[in-house]
Amino acid sequence: MTALSNIRIVELSGGVAGEYCGKLLSDFGAEVIKVEPPQGSPVRALPPFAGNDRGPDASALFAYLNTNKRSIVLDLESDGGRDALARLVARADVVIDDHAPGWLETVGINPDMVGASHPGLTLCTITPYGRTNAKADVPAEDLTLFHAGGWGYHTPGGVDPAKPPLKGAGRFIVSYEAGMEAALCVSAALFDQHRSGHGRVIDISKQRVMASRLDYVLAQMLVGDMDVTEARGAFDLGGPASIMPCADGFVYLWLSDTRMWWAMHDLMGKPDWMLEFPEDWLQKGCTPERVALSRQYFTQWLKTQNKHEVAAEGQKRGIMVVPINTAPDLMDSPQYQFRQFFTELDHPVVGSASYPTVPYRFSATPAVLAAPAPSLGQHSKAILDSVTQGAAQ
Amino acid sequence: MSDRSIPSYVPRGGPLQGVRVLELTKVWAGPFAGKLLAFLGAQVIRVESVESLDTTRSMTGKDWDNAPGWQAVNPEKLSVQIDIKKPDGRDLFLKLVKQADIVIENMRPGAMERLGLSYDALRQVKPDIICISMGMYGNEGPLAYQTGYAPLFAALGGVSALVGYEGEPPVGMNIRYGDSTSGTASAFAATVALNHRQRTGEGQFVDISFVEVLSTMISDTIMDYSVNGAIPACDGNRHSNMAPHGAYRCRDDAWIAIAIPSDAAWSALTVAMGDPALGEDATLATLERRQARCADLDARIGAWTADKDANELALALQALGVPAAKSFNSIELTTDADLWADDFYPAVTDLNGEPRTIVGPSWKMSSPAELTRGSPALGHDNDYVLGEILGYSVEERTALTEAGITC
């Protein structure tokens, strides 16, 4: 058994955030019943797809987000569908939803009443701005929330003011963050639910999740310990740290003190140009001119180096230098292999593929990707039968 | 001098009420995990010493209690001074472990073992202890010796490579991205382990890799490589399922983010632009066709937004059903009336007895944990931890202090 076996979750999610929340719990053994409309979760229509198949079971994104779950199709626009949902909810420990505010009410679940009607249930909603926020009904996507949450304006750091702010990495960074926050809250609520019998109603706002990730910076700005400005570089640290090209890709080099400066001097074969800098310049004389000049020299040298080798040599000398990894680097990483970050999973349509697992190794109850994502409605009959039997009893 | 009248223990409710966490962490990712657990109701005790201060306390000079970075990340926690590098300090720490549920640490791999505080050592005094070990690459493995800060996690995890302008080298996320994300994954892991212990009585050791945490923020990109061998190049603000999709300059160098997820939203945008002909242009009627002309459309939208007020424009687009938002600078982020109305910036009592605004939890929940106090002064809770939790008398505590173990 894994850590959350015996927990029953009804997942109504139709987006990446809610499905990721469900996945984080199902990979620890929670029984997650995914309720889908007849046409399937909208995520089933999102790329990447395996090959040319665009059917409801061909999305590798859906395959990733729904490992270990079971799928039931319910038409929640019908009385029968809503009745079946009510039965599922009645025996569930948790309900997860990421539809727009107001949708839950249309399928018979009122977040304001659920505490009274289902005291032993935890209901977690994930919405763009939060259910009670004045902007609750404002149309939003991950990009607009990346900007409303304070990251967009300040991405990338060290910005060229002529260029626009950039989205975050990939398509769903906001949704993954919000899904993880939701899973944290659900898991904490379950701990109390088990001892007290009382569930909780949890309201996750994607905007607030992103803003809360600014924690160290935002908290200091709130009280005037850091400058609050219109500068797009307001979060930046300065210094020569940056991504630099090398022979076979890019590295990230962080230098912040005299020790690292001399270690770099040693690594590079003791070049004369470094002796012309004051040795404590990183801490006491970090001028833009020196930053630019040092970057120029570093770049010249790094172009003769390979990213993994120079990182390994640098790290041995205590220099914070690492490769800019891409997906194949991750799959080849001896560290990822040692920790078994990837696992092979066979899916009837997506095929056999390496899946990213989880970033935490549990000694007693590791997360297990035991079953591939369900096909649309794969477990409808079995789940309906069990609900009907439950009702007959 | 801190306000000693601020009580150490106040029942605050919340789902983790009654859970005691010991924190041996530094900087941001580790302390953020503790902060989240404290926000969920756990009693989180930072075990500190003058000899080994958190850099967020020491980096701005001598006043380690009022250090801004420290105060930002440690509200609602307790602080006890124990020099765990001394043998008697180690023993004292183990006595505290016996009274705890979770130990969180983000020391270098091997450091806990060298201190005599390995998981096995902790388990000997508290068989069901949950040990949350956090590190850049995790606690063991061929690259575990490597260390770094958040931008290095992002570089190694595959995140940085994906952020950059089209046709240009990667520039990566903002340098601040990665610590709080890693802390959240760690806090989640701690609660999962708590659930298991509650049902079975079994504790465990949890080994977290920050680099892997960041990889999980781009899992779909990794899946695309796994399934199709795809390695994406930097693509600015492009999106495989939306077009247009980007940030556009407005008046006064403000920016607006606009994302068009559907043909209907596209049509609405063209209405707002006063260019319905654009909306009726059949060559732009589908996502694929708009993507093919993305650069052209971005230029047209940018020309249209250039003299507009970003906030007014965002409101107008939202009213038409178009996902749009003003790109918040730090002034807007700290003054947004809706965030304040949601109590996202609550006031607590700081260590000087004064009200202090903090960044509260992102979530709202029924029966939440109350937020009462700011980040602790060094050793503010020595008496509570040593006296009430461990039962040492005043004389014994004085002796511990004189031996240099407690402060």
Interface residues (C-beta under 8 A of the other chain):
Chain A: T2 A3 L4 N6 I7 V16 L24 F28 L46 P47 P48 F49 A50 A60 L61 A63 Y64 G115 Y129 G130 T132 N133 A134 K135 V138 P139 A140 E141 D142 L143 T144 L145 F146 H147 A148 G149 G150 W151 G152 Y153 H154 T155 P156 G157 G158 P161 K163 P164 P165 L166 K167 G168 A169 G170 R171 F172 I173 Y176 E177 M180 E181 A183 L184 C185 S187 A188 A189 L190 F191 D192 Q193 H194 R195 H198 R200 V201 I202 D203 I204 S205 Q207 R208 V209 A211 S212 R213 L214 D215 Y216 V217 L218 A219 Q220 M221 L222 V223 D225 M226 D227 V228 T229 E230 A231 R232 A234 F235 D236 L237 A241 I243 P245 F250 V251 Y252 W254 A311 Q315 M320 V322 P323 I324 N325 T326 A327 P328 D329 L330 M331 S333 P334 Q335 Y336 F338 R339 F341 F342 V350 G351 A353 S354 Y355 P356 V358 P359 Y360 R361 F362 S363 A364 T365
Chain B: G14 P15 L16 Q17 V19 W28 F32 K35 L36 L40 G41 T56 P68 G69 Q71 A72 V73 Y119 Y137 G138 E140 G141 P142 L143 A144 Y145 Q146 T147 G148 Y149 P151 L152 A154 A155 L156 G157 G158 V159 S160 A161 L162 V163 G164 Y165 P169 P170 V171 G172 M173 N174 I175 R176 Y177 D179 S180 T181 T184 A185 S186 A187 F188 A189 T191 V192 A193 L194 N195 H196 Q198 R199 E202 G203 Q204 F205 V206 D207 I208 S209 F210 V211 E212 V213 S215 T216 M217 I218 S219 D220 T221 I222 M223 D224 Y225 S226 V227 N228 A230 I231 G236 N237 H239 S240 N241 M242 H245 G246 A247 Y248 R249 D253 W255 A257 I258 A259 P261 A265 Q318 G321 V322 P323 A324 A325 K326 S327 F328 N329 S330 I331 L333 T334 A337 D338 L339 A341 D342 F344 Y345 R356 T357 I358 V359 G360 P361 S362 W363 K364 M365 S366 S367
